[in-house]
Amino acid sequence: MILWQKGEASVREVHQVLSKTKDSGYTTTLKLMQIMFEKGLVKRDEKNKAHLYKPTVNRQKIQKQYLNKMIKGLFAGSSGELILQALMIKKPTLDEAEAIKKQLVNVKK
C-alpha cells in the first residue's frame, strides 16, 4: 500500500510509515521487502546506497489475487460470506453503502 501511494520508497521510508501502526523492527521490514523483490512484486533501483523499491503490479490485481485466495481458503468459496463478515466488522460509509447497493443490483441482472 505504501509503495502504491508513494510510487517508490526506501526500506527506511516504508518502515517509518509502518511503525506508526505496527510494532516491528527495521530488519523485519527489510526482509519483507527483499521477499517481495524475489517474488517479483517490487523492483529495486540499486543505484544509490539506499535502494528504492517500486511496485511491479497494480494494486487492483494484487487485491483480486489475495481476495480470491481468502474466499477459497477462509470462506469455503463464498464471496457472500466474506462480504457479510466484512460488513459486520466495519460498517461502510453512506457512499460505500450506495456503491455496494449498485453492485448488488448489477449482480442480479
Phi and psi in degrees as GROMACS dihedral restraints (atoms count N, CA, C in turn):
[ dihedral_restraints ]
;  ai    aj    ak    al  type     phi  dphi    fc
    3     4     5     6     1   -63.8    20    10
    4     5     6     7     1   -43.8    20    10
    6     7     8     9     1   -66.8    20    10
    7     8     9    10     1   -34.9    20    10
    9    10    11    12     1   -66.7    20    10
   10    11    12    13     1   -37.0    20    10
   12    13    14    15     1   -71.1    20    10
   13    14    15    16     1   -43.6    20    10
   15    16    17    18     1   -86.1    20    10
   16    17    18    19     1   -24.9    20    10
   18    19    20    21     1    91.6    20    10
   19    20    21    22     1   -48.1    20    10
   21    22    23    24     1  -156.4    20    10
   22    23    24    25     1   153.3    20    10
   24    25    26    27     1  -163.6    20    10
   25    26    27    28     1   155.1    20    10
   27    28    29    30     1   -82.9    20    10
   28    29    30    31     1   167.1    20    10
   30    31    32    33     1   -59.5    20    10
   31    32    33    34     1   -41.5    20    10
   33    34    35    36     1   -59.9    20    10
   34    35    36    37     1   -43.8    20    10
   36    37    38    39     1   -64.2    20    10
   37    38    39    40     1   -43.3    20    10
   39    40    41    42     1   -62.6    20    10
   40    41    42    43     1   -45.4    20    10
   42    43    44    45     1   -61.6    20    10
   43    44    45    46     1   -40.5    20    10
   45    46    47    48     1   -60.2    20    10
   46    47    48    49     1   -41.1    20    10
   48    49    50    51     1   -69.3    20    10
   49    50    51    52     1   -46.1    20    10
   51    52    53    54     1   -61.9    20    10
   52    53    54    55     1   -38.1    20    10
   54    55    56    57     1   -67.8    20    10
   55    56    57    58     1   -12.4    20    10
   57    58    59    60     1   -71.5    20    10
   58    59    60    61     1   -26.6    20    10
   60    61    62    63     1  -123.1    20    10
   61    62    63    64     1   -14.7    20    10
   63    64    65    66     1  -128.2    20    10
   64    65    66    67     1   144.5    20    10
   66    67    68    69     1   -98.3    20    10
   67    68    69    70     1    88.9    20    10
   69    70    71    72     1  -142.6    20    10
   70    71    72    73     1   157.7    20    10
   72    73    74    75     1   -83.4    20    10
   73    74    75    76     1   162.8    20    10
   75    76    77    78     1   -59.0    20    10
   76    77    78    79     1   -40.9    20    10
   78    79    80    81     1   -65.1    20    10
   79    80    81    82     1   -30.3    20    10
   81    82    83    84     1   -66.0    20    10
   82    83    84    85     1   -44.8    20    10
   84    85    86    87     1   -62.0    20    10
   85    86    87    88     1   -44.7    20    10
   87    88    89    90     1   -58.1    20    10
   88    89    90    91     1   -47.3    20    10
   90    91    92    93     1   -62.3    20    10
   91    92    93    94     1   -43.1    20    10
   93    94    95    96     1   -63.2    20    10
   94    95    96    97     1   -40.1    20    10
   96    97    98    99     1   -65.5    20    10
   97    98    99   100     1   -38.5    20    10
   99   100   101   102     1   -65.5    20    10
  100   101   102   103     1   -40.9    20    10
  102   103   104   105     1   -63.6    20    10
  103   104   105   106     1   -43.3    20    10
  105   106   107   108     1   -61.6    20    10
  106   107   108   109     1   -37.8    20    10
  108   109   110   111     1   -64.4    20    10
  109   110   111   112     1   -46.9    20    10
  111   112   113   114     1   -61.3    20    10
  112   113   114   115     1   -33.1    20    10
  114   115   116   117     1   -84.2    20    10
  115   116   117   118     1    -4.1    20    10
  117   118   119   120     1    81.6    20    10
  118   119   120   121     1    14.1    20    10
  120   121   122   123     1   -80.2    20    10
  121   122   123   124     1   -24.7    20    10
  123   124   125   126     1  -136.0    20    10
  124   125   126   127     1   157.2    20    10
  126   127   128   129     1  -113.3    20    10
  127   128   129   130     1   159.9    20    10
  129   130   131   132     1  -127.8    20    10
  130   131   132   133     1   127.7    20    10
  132   133   134   135     1   -93.0    20    10
  133   134   135   136     1   113.2    20    10
  135   136   137   138     1  -100.6    20    10
  136   137   138   139     1    16.0    20    10
  138   139   140   141     1   -67.6    20    10
  139   140   141   142     1   -37.5    20    10
  141   142   143   144     1   -99.6    20    10
  142   143   144   145     1   167.7    20    10
  144   145   146   147     1   -59.5    20    10
  145   146   147   148     1   -46.4    20    10
  147   148   149   150     1   -88.3    20    10
  148   149   150   151     1   108.6    20    10
  150   151   152   153     1   -63.7    20    10
  151   152   153   154     1   139.1    20    10
  153   154   155   156     1  -102.6    20    10
  154   155   156   157     1   132.9    20    10
  156   157   158   159     1  -107.4    20    10
  157   158   159   160     1   141.7    20    10
  159   160   161   162     1  -131.4    20    10
  160   161   162   163     1   144.1    20    10
  162   163   164   165     1   -68.8    20    10
  163   164   165   166     1   144.3    20    10
  165   166   167   168     1  -103.1    20    10
  166   167   168   169     1   -14.9    20    10
  168   169   170   171     1  -123.6    20    10
  169   170   171   172     1   151.5    20    10
  171   172   173   174     1   -79.1    20    10
  172   173   174   175     1   158.3    20    10
  174   175   176   177     1   -59.4    20    10
  175   176   177   178     1   -42.4    20    10
  177   178   179   180     1   -64.0    20    10
  178   179   180   181     1   -37.7    20    10
  180   181   182   183     1   -63.9    20    10
  181   182   183   184     1   -44.9    20    10
  183   184   185   186     1   -64.8    20    10
  184   185   186   187     1   -42.8    20    10
  186   187   188   189     1   -58.6    20    10
  187   188   189   190     1   -44.2    20    10
  189   190   191   192     1   -62.6    20    10
  190   191   192   193     1   -44.4    20    10
  192   193   194   195     1   -61.3    20    10
  193   194   195   196     1   -47.6    20    10
  195   196   197   198     1   -70.7    20    10
  196   197   198   199     1   -36.9    20    10
  198   199   200   201     1   -63.7    20    10
  199   200   201   202     1   -41.2    20    10
  201   202   203   204     1   -58.1    20    10
  202   203   204   205     1   -46.0    20    10
  204   205   206   207     1   -63.7    20    10
  205   206   207   208     1   -41.0    20    10
  207   208   209   210     1   -64.6    20    10
  208   209   210   211     1   -44.8    20    10
  210   211   212   213     1   -61.2    20    10
  211   212   213   214     1   -45.0    20    10
  213   214   215   216     1   -67.7    20    10
  214   215   216   217     1   -45.3    20    10
  216   217   218   219     1   -82.0    20    10
  217   218   219   220     1   -40.0    20    10
  219   220   221   222     1  -102.0    20    10
  220   221   222   223     1   -21.2    20    10
  222   223   224   225     1  -123.5    20    10
  223   224   225   226     1    22.6    20    10
  225   226   227   228     1    49.9    20    10
  226   227   228   229     1    37.0    20    10
  228   229   230   231     1    81.3    20    10
  229   230   231   232     1     6.0    20    10
  231   232   233   234     1   -99.0    20    10
  232   233   234   235     1   107.1    20    10
  234   235   236   237     1   -68.9    20    10
  235   236   237   238     1   -30.7    20    10
  237   238   239   240     1   -61.4    20    10
  238   239   240   241     1   -41.3    20    10
  240   241   242   243     1   -65.6    20    10
  241   242   243   244     1   -39.7    20    10
  243   244   245   246     1   -60.2    20    10
  244   245   246   247     1   -46.2    20    10
  246   247   248   249     1   -63.9    20    10
  247   248   249   250     1   -44.6    20    10
  249   250   251   252     1   -60.8    20    10
  250   251   252   253     1   -44.0    20    10
  252   253   254   255     1   -63.0    20    10
  253   254   255   256     1   -43.9    20    10
  255   256   257   258     1   -61.8    20    10
  256   257   258   259     1   -41.7    20    10
  258   259   260   261     1   -68.7    20    10
  259   260   261   262     1   -30.5    20    10
  261   262   263   264     1   -73.8    20    10
  262   263   264   265     1   -31.9    20    10
  264   265   266   267     1   -77.1    20    10
  265   266   267   268     1   -42.9    20    10
  267   268   269   270     1  -142.1    20    10
  268   269   270   271     1   116.8    20    10
  270   271   272   273     1   -69.3    20    10
  271   272   273   274     1   139.0    20    10
  273   274   275   276     1   -74.7    20    10
  274   275   276   277     1   156.4    20    10
  276   277   278   279     1   -69.6    20    10
  277   278   279   280     1   169.8    20    10
  279   280   281   282     1   -60.1    20    10
  280   281   282   283     1   -41.7    20    10
  282   283   284   285     1   -62.6    20    10
  283   284   285   286     1   -42.8    20    10
  285   286   287   288     1   -64.6    20    10
  286   287   288   289     1   -40.2    20    10
  288   289   290   291     1   -62.4    20    10
  289   290   291   292     1   -40.7    20    10
  291   292   293   294     1   -63.4    20    10
  292   293   294   295     1   -42.5    20    10
  294   295   296   297     1   -63.5    20    10
  295   296   297   298     1   -39.5    20    10
  297   298   299   300     1   -63.3    20    10
  298   299   300   301     1   -44.4    20    10
  300   301   302   303     1   -58.9    20    10
  301   302   303   304     1   -44.6    20    10
  303   304   305   306     1   -61.6    20    10
  304   305   306   307     1   -41.3    20    10
  306   307   308   309     1   -65.0    20    10
  307   308   309   310     1   -39.0    20    10
  309   310   311   312     1   -64.3    20    10
  310   311   312   313     1   -38.4    20    10
  312   313   314   315     1   -62.5    20    10
  313   314   315   316     1   -41.3    20    10
  315   316   317   318     1   -65.9    20    10
  316   317   318   319     1   -32.4    20    10
  318   319   320   321     1   -67.5    20    10
  319   320   321   322     1   -35.6    20    10
  321   322   323   324     1   -68.6    20    10
  322   323   324   325     1   -24.7    20    10
